[in-house]
Amino acid sequence: MARRGAGSPLLLRLSLLLLLSPSGTQQSGAELDCASVSVGTPVVPMGSAVTASCTIRPERCRGLEDGQPRISWLLDSEPMAGRQRRGAGGTEVSELSVPQLNRPQAKLWCCVEWNGTKQRVGMAEIRAGYPPGKPSNLSCLLDLGDYGLTCRWQQGADGHLPTNVMLKCATSRSPAVTGCTPQNGHSQCTVPRRLLQLYRPMELWVTATNALGTAESERLLIDPMDVAKLDPPTLQSIRSMPPQTDCVTLTWAMAPSNAHMELCCELRYRAAEDPSWDVVTGIAGHAGTVQHCKFLFGTLYHFQMRCRRDLARGYWSEWSVGRNYTTHEKAPEGKLDAWWSTRPAAGRTEVQLRWKAPRRQEANGRVLGYRVALGSRRRGREPQTVCNTTDTQCKFTVPARTGRVYLSAYNAAGESSATEVILLERNGQPLARLWAVPGGERSLWVHWEAAPVPPVAYVLEWQQVSSEPRHCSACWQLERNGTATTTLIQDSIEPFQQYNISVYPLYKDAVGTPAHVAAYSKQKAPSHAPKLHLKSIGKSQAELSWEPVAVELQNGFITHYTVFWANSTAEVSSAVVNFSLSSFTIHGLKPSTLYKVHIMASTAGGSTNGTSLTLVTTVLDDIEIQFLFLTLVLVFVLLIILLICFQKNGRVKQQFWPSVPDPANSSLGTWVPAEQEPLQAPGVKEPGLATISTVTVLDKAAGKQAPTWGKEPSAEPPATPQPYMQQHRPSMLQANAGLGAEPVQYVQVVGGSSQGPQHVAPCLYLRSSSTQPLLSDPSPEPYENLWFRGAAPSCARGSLEEPLLDFPLLRGLQVSGAEELHDFQPC
């Protein structure tokens, strides 16, 4: 058994087929060889309880003879628990009660457990629903072609159960019969001619029946001929009768199938411009002709006709084939609304005259043109015509001080009476206040407050605002009611477009100054937002500018702009800008940072974002950049100066550090002076630290004149310089000549005290400590750049009056010694 229990499902099913009888799946109440299922009521109202029982005969079920079968239930696929008991004759009975059945249709299965599995041994089908709904709106139509009566109705509520629907009919002489049955769930059917009684009343109704009940519609009592649909008549002719009136006469013919009936007909007509029809009722069908008035002159009309049985509740025939007719014309009538403007022109007056075309009921046909004259027509006099046009405006000139012109319209039938146009001056009082509000997508309500003096009429002008100048000659209207304070304008008004509206009050003797207002009939978000331009940028701010959006693309009044900016870290900031501005400066930006900026334009109807502008702030502001630039320029100039100085190093060095020639290589080396013994200068005191120890007298070269300093040269021959002798100073200044290993003393300084009766300035002499002559004739060349350094300023002079030595010859000789003398100057 264990191996069989583990066998394939196919073997188990084959065993079950051998075990159970093939008739084990029949419906409730059927006797089965093995099991039977019975249901209390197979159809119940929705939500009602259902009871069922399943009986198992074990002796007829192979495999269940020895044991007690275990019975279970399934409602569709939902397990249900029943109450099992032993029945008569050794049967097993399970009873089931379903508290509520809330589904329209279900299958109730009885199952037994065999070999560890549940096997379905019996089934009963149950339904739940509602009684049928009541049919309604029954109506019938008789077709005169085959005389079949077709009836239609509306089905009642769905009962979720199979329903039989039938159309019943009965007469006073016959019982109710089924007239017809709808097919495929339709709600109409046709009663054949054999069941009908024409010209006699019949009663018809609809019945709907299901397992839970029957419903009937309201009964319809009709004569089939009263609901007959007739063939339409045929319009034959239309003409104006009598001429020069607003009346027309129509004639028609009835269809042959309707010739024997009393009919009632209707006539309908409309002009080509009219959206709706005008209907004429109560026309006798057998008359064949009708006359109707109140038609407009010179207007194209479309006519149609239909009929039905007189005083019947039946159906109208279809409308006949239409027929067109144009009424005859008549001369235009009424006054024309005119508006003008004037200006001087070379001694005459130029007039711009505009007018409205006459209304259709006043035109009396197709207007061929308009005539403007300087006077009205009189007997036998034709006024001067200044303009003859087919347009509704004209520009012409008239003599100066012309106060009025006359306007008329004409068609093929004649000319209208002239409209007098008084050319008033525009110097009257303006309106106290003017405003406009939308009246719809294509209209505007204009309101105003009148001036203290009441006008007799008003003229309203409006023009669409655009980037390119436009002029609409027809965009004006005349309000003849002088007490009105509002009017509706509808001509040439488009949504999302701006209009400038002007209102002129008309007084008896003048035209008032106009008042102006701008308005939109409807607003929405702008089509485009302005394009941003970077005007300037700094370290912490950026100035932006933009061009205003074209007025055609604004789609409404711009209420404000919003500027948004964000850096790379998504820190978004914004600012609202007045609509009248076209630039904005963003403050508080970070240096050297990338920002994305865009602008949003807003109206009362929405907002639109513009394209993004990317900008990067600078590291420095303009002032800082200028300061840095000036600093760099200054540094550059200094570098250039230093470079020039280094390039001119010789001259610079010569100015600050002059070069001293080598005395050993000069001609003084061969010049032998005459040495004299030192003389004692009486009364001369020591000058302090600079004490002169030896005086050496140098003979003046022949023909050489000693220079003088501080006074003009004398014409007399110079005297022989007198030597000044002072005590010998232990320490002498020396200059190394560089001749041999031992230095040669060839320079001595002789000076005197600066005090006493006679001032003796120290002077410079040359001497040699050896017998070798140092200098020889001729006198040496002048030495340049001789430096002296000492304790006190000195001058190379023998006395105040005469120099002891032609000192310029020694310029350029550098002197050094045990003690230094400073600021030695030439004598």
C-alpha positions, 0 to 999 in steps of 0.5 A: 500500500505504501508503494501504491500511495507513492505511485503516480497521480495518473494511476490514482485517477484510473483507480478512481474511475474504476471505483466510482460510477461515471454518473457520479457528477450529475446535478442535485437530486439524481440518484448515483451509483456511489453518491448523490447531491441534493439542494433545497433550492437551486435558485435563491435571492442574492444573500440568502442561505442555501442547504444541501446534502450528499449521500454516499453508498459505500457498498457501491463505491469500490475501496470504501466497502470496509471503512467509513468514508469521510465526506467534505464540501467545496463551494467552487474552490472554497472548502466548506464544513458539513455535518456527517451522519449515518443514514438508512441502509448503511449510507453516509450522509453529510448535510451542508448549510451556506449562510449567505450566497453572495455570488450569482453562480456557484458549483457545490461539490461533494468530496470523499477522501480516498488514498489520502486525497479528496475526490469529487464524487457529486456536484450541484449548481446553484444561482443567486440573483434578483427578480427582473427589473421593470421595462420602461419607455415603450414606444412603437413605430409603424412602417408603411412599407411593410406595415410592421410595428417596431417597438423599443423599450429600456430594460430594467435592472439586471437580475443576474439570472436568465430572463425571458423578455416578450412583447405582448399585444392584445385588442378588444376582440382578442386575448393577449398574445406574444407579439415578438421576442427580442433576439440576442439580448436586444431591447426591440422587436417588430410585431408582424402585420397579421397581428395588427389592427389598423385604425383600432386601438391596441394594447402593448406591453413588455414582460420580463421573467426569471426564476425569482419573478416577473415584471411588466412595463406600463401598457401602451394603448395606440392606434398603429396608424397613429404611430406611422412614420410618413414619407416627407413632402416635396417642395416645388417652388418659392417666390416673393408675393407680392413684389416689394414686400417681405413675404414669400409663397411656397408650394409643395406636393405630398408623397403618394403613400400619404395622399389619402391621409389628413396631414399636419405639416411644418415649415422651417427656414434660416438665412445662411448666417443664422445658426438656428431655424425659424419654424412655421407650424400649423400648415395644412398638408392638403393645401399644397401652398403657404405664404409667410412674411417677415423675411429680410430683403436681399437675403438667401434662405434655406427652406425644408418641410415635414408632415405627420397625421393630423392631431396625432401623437405619432412621428413626424416624417423626415425633413424634405430635401432643402430648397434655397431662395433669395428674396428681392432687394430694396434700397438701404435704410437707416443711419450709418455710424460714422467716426472721423478725424481731421487735420490741416493740409495746405490751406484745406482740411484732410478728413479721415472718415470711417463708418460701420456697414449697415446691419443686415436688416437695414442693408436690404441686400448686398451693398455695392458702395458708399458715397460721401458728399459735401451736401445733401440731395435736393430737388434737381441738385446733385451735391459734390461727391468727394469719395465713392468707395466700396470700403468702409473708410475714406480719406479726402480733403475739403475746403477749410472750415467745412463743418459737415459731410453727408454719407450714404450707402447704395445697392442695386435697388437704390441709395439710402438717405444721407447720414449727416456727419458733423466734424466737431473739434476734439476739445471737450471734457474727458471721462472721469475714469476708465477701466476694462475687464474680460467679458470672455475669451473674445470680448471685453467689458469697458466701464467708465465714469462720465464727466460732469457734463453728460455726453450724448454718445460715446465712441470706443476705439481699440487697437492690438498692441504689437512690436510692429505698428498696426491699424485696424480701421474696423476696431471701433464702435458707437454707443448711442446711449449717452447715459450708458456707463458700460459696453461690450466690445467683441470685434477683433478681440483675441485671447492673450493679446493686449489691446489699448482702448480709447473712449471719446465722449461726444457732446453736442458741440465738441468731442471730448479728450479720449481716456485710455486703458490697456486690457487682456481678454484672457491671460496665460504664462508668457511664451518666452522669458527674457534672455539674460546678459552679463553686464559686469561681474566682480568678486562678490556681485554680478550685474545682469540685464535683459531685453523686455519680452515682445508684447505679442509673446507676453500673453498678459501683463508682466507682474514681476520678474524673479531672478534665480542663481545657484552655485555648484553646491546647489545653494539656490537664491532668488530675488523678485524684480519689479516689472518696469526694470530691465537690470538687476545686480546680485550681491553676496556672491563668493569669489571665484565661484561658478553660478548658474542664473536664470530669470522667470517672467510672471503674469496673472496667468502663470510663469515661464523660465528663461534659459540659464546663464553661466558665470564665474565671479572674479578673484579681485574687484576692479579697484583691487585689480587696478591697484595691483596693476599699478603696483606691477607697473611701478615694480616693472618701471623700477626693474627697468631703471635698475637694468639701465643702471647696471647696463650703464655701470661705468658711468654710475661707478664714475659718479659714485666711485671715481677711479684714481690713476696710479701716480707711479705711472704719471709724469710726476715721477720724473719731475725733480723739485728743488728742496729747501730747508724748512723755514720757521714761520714766526707767529704761526701756531700749530693748527691742532691735530693737522701739524705740518712737519716739513715744507718743501718748495717746488720751483715753478716750471718755466712759462707755467702760471699757477692758477688762482682760485677765488679771484680774477687773474692778475695782469702782472707776472706772478711772484716767485712762490715763497716757501712756508716752513713749519716744524717737521711732523713725525708722521707723514702721509704717504702714497705708494708708488709701487716702484720696487719693494720699498715704498717711496715717500713722494708726498708731503703736506704742509699746513699752518695754523688757522689761528694768528694774524695770518691764516695759512691753509695747508698745501700739498707738496711732493718730495722724495726721501731719496736722491732720485728726482721724482719730477722733472720738467716739463710740469706734469699733466693735471691730475684729476679726482684727487682725494684728501681726507683729514681731521679738518677742512683744508685748502691747498694754498700757501697763503690767502693771497698767493698759492704755494703750488699749482695744485691742479696739477696734482688732481687725482692723486690719492693720499694716505698716511698715519693720519688722514685729512678730510675735505681737502679742497684745491687752492 
